[in-house]
Amino acid sequence: MNELTIAMPKGRIFEEAYEMLIEAGFELPENVEMSRKLMIEIPQEKIRFILAKPMDVPTYVEHGVADIGIAGKDVLLEQRREVHELLDLNISKCHIASAGLPNTTLNEIAPRIATKYPTVASDYYREKGEQVEIIGLNGSIELAPMIGLADRIVDIVSTGQTLKENGLVEYEFITDVSSRLIANPASYRMKSERILDLVKRLKKCVK
């Protein structure tokens, strides 16, 4: 049986996906100490986990250092990597939305949108027929409307609490987000039996 390398983000997605794998019948240790570990070997299942930043998971899968991975739909939409999307795990659910200060409108001449998702934001406003200036930011996106850097932000919204705490309101729903199982195209061909078995078992655990 070929070893399967799975790229997973640390944190909430890892915890939820790991529980699903156990529920699907994989013999995995109940408690995994992963505070500093970047790789976890599970010899009895011939599985190796690579623990990565969420944005890096599709890169590892596309380049074949991981056979499969678990990535948020937001990352997949933004990066457009050459990977197969196999299954919506329906975990870590949230959505992408535009937000800004209350009772404000977009600048008619050159609306500015601050975001960690320039591709997603550009596609959304282009489809609406609106020309906007995209400002790429990596953190503290909520600050942009507050200091006049942007009219709106486009970001992940989970509970909406972060927006509320920063005095922002949600304006437009853009798309739902959940975690997806993805595969490297070559691995999918060469290890199809193992990967399809894993998909079949996980599918039964999707809620």
Secondary structure, DSSP 8 states (H G I E B T S, - for coil): ---EEEEEESSHHHHHHHHHHHHTT----SS---SS-SEEEEGGGTEEEEEE-GGGHHHHHHTTSSSEEEEEHHHHHHH--S-EEEEE---S-EEEEEEESTT----SSS-EEEES-HHHHHHHHHHTT---EEEE-SS-TTHHHHTTS-SEEEEEESSSHHHHHTT-EEEEEEEEE-EEEEE-HHHHHHTHHHHHHHHHHHHTT--
